[in-house]
Amino acid sequence: MEQSYNPNPNAGFGGMNPGGPPPKNWLVESILVTLFCCLPFGIVGIVNAASVNSKYAAGDYAGAQQSSAAAGKWTKIGFFIGIGVGVLYAIAMFMGIGSGIMAGMAGRQY
């Protein structure tokens, strides 16, 4: 009985991963969300994004897809929360400035 040597049992012909091209890793987007939008969710996105390529290289295509989906999810959550906080801040500043102007005008007598 003869056995052939295959270093990666999940690999197809020529050592290629049978799952296709590597999934998107969201690393750049996660870093930008961490810097500009929402630190905690961006860090979770970075951790998941960093594991995409290593799982894919190890032949765990399903795990790489799961990590990619999780990285995308947390990156998008962080982005939208950051945008929401920015909009609420802008509204609060506008209301504060507007009320300050109105209060100043009410105290003036011409």
C-alpha positions as CSV (number, residue, x, y, z in Angstrom):
1,M,0.0,0.0,0.0
2,E,1.5,3.3,-1.1
3,Q,0.7,6.6,0.5
4,S,1.4,9.9,-1.2
5,Y,2.7,12.9,0.8
6,N,0.3,15.8,1.1
7,P,1.5,18.4,3.6
8,N,-1.9,20.2,3.7
9,P,-4.8,17.6,3.5
10,N,-7.3,20.4,2.8
11,A,-5.3,21.7,-0.2
12,G,-6.4,20.8,-3.7
13,F,-4.2,20.3,-6.7
14,G,-0.9,22.1,-6.6
15,G,-1.2,23.1,-3.0
16,M,-3.9,25.7,-3.7
17,N,-6.6,26.2,-1.1
18,P,-9.8,24.7,-2.4
19,G,-11.9,27.5,-1.0
20,G,-10.8,30.0,-3.6
21,P,-9.2,33.4,-3.1
22,P,-8.6,34.6,0.5
23,P,-11.5,36.5,2.0
24,K,-11.3,40.3,2.6
25,N,-9.5,40.9,5.9
26,W,-10.8,44.4,6.8
27,L,-7.5,45.4,8.4
28,V,-7.1,48.9,6.9
29,E,-10.8,49.7,7.5
30,S,-10.5,48.5,11.1
31,I,-7.4,50.6,11.8
32,L,-9.1,53.7,10.3
33,V,-12.2,53.1,12.5
34,T,-10.0,52.7,15.5
35,L,-8.2,56.0,14.9
36,F,-11.2,58.1,13.8
37,C,-14.5,56.7,15.0
38,C,-14.7,54.2,17.8
39,L,-11.7,52.8,19.6
40,P,-13.2,49.6,21.3
41,F,-15.1,48.3,18.2
42,G,-12.1,49.1,16.0
43,I,-9.8,47.1,18.2
44,V,-12.2,44.1,18.0
45,G,-12.2,44.5,14.2
46,I,-8.4,44.6,14.1
47,V,-8.1,41.4,16.2
48,N,-10.5,39.6,13.9
49,A,-8.9,41.0,10.7
50,A,-5.4,39.9,11.8
51,S,-6.6,36.3,12.1
52,V,-8.1,36.1,8.5
53,N,-4.8,35.6,6.6
54,S,-3.3,33.2,9.2
55,K,-6.4,31.0,9.1
56,Y,-6.4,31.0,5.3
57,A,-2.7,30.1,5.1
58,A,-3.3,27.2,7.6
59,G,-6.0,25.9,5.2
60,D,-8.9,26.8,7.5
61,Y,-11.0,28.6,4.8
62,A,-14.2,28.4,6.8
63,G,-12.5,30.0,9.8
64,A,-11.0,32.7,7.6
65,Q,-14.5,33.5,6.3
66,Q,-15.9,33.7,9.8
67,S,-13.1,36.0,11.0
68,S,-13.6,38.1,7.9
69,A,-17.3,38.4,8.6
70,A,-16.7,39.2,12.2
71,A,-14.1,41.9,11.3
72,G,-16.5,43.4,8.8
73,K,-19.3,43.4,11.4
74,W,-17.3,45.1,14.1
75,T,-15.7,47.6,11.7
76,K,-19.1,48.6,10.4
77,I,-20.6,48.9,13.9
78,G,-17.7,51.1,15.0
79,F,-18.0,53.3,11.9
80,F,-21.7,53.9,12.3
81,I,-21.5,54.5,16.1
82,G,-18.7,57.0,15.4
83,I,-20.8,58.8,12.8
84,G,-23.8,58.8,15.2
85,V,-21.8,60.2,18.1
86,G,-20.3,62.9,15.7
87,V,-23.8,63.9,14.5
88,L,-25.1,64.0,18.1
89,Y,-22.1,66.2,19.1
90,A,-22.7,68.5,16.2
91,I,-26.4,68.9,17.1
92,A,-25.5,69.5,20.8
93,M,-23.0,72.1,19.8
94,F,-25.4,73.8,17.4
95,M,-28.1,73.8,20.0
96,G,-25.7,75.2,22.6
97,I,-24.4,77.9,20.4
98,G,-27.9,78.8,19.2
99,S,-29.2,79.0,22.7
100,G,-26.3,81.1,23.8
101,I,-26.9,83.6,21.0
102,M,-30.6,83.7,21.7
103,A,-29.9,84.3,25.4
104,G,-27.5,87.0,24.6
105,M,-29.9,88.7,22.3
106,A,-32.7,88.5,24.9
107,G,-30.6,90.4,27.4
108,R,-29.8,93.3,25.1
109,Q,-31.9,96.4,25.1
110,Y,-31.8,98.7,22.1
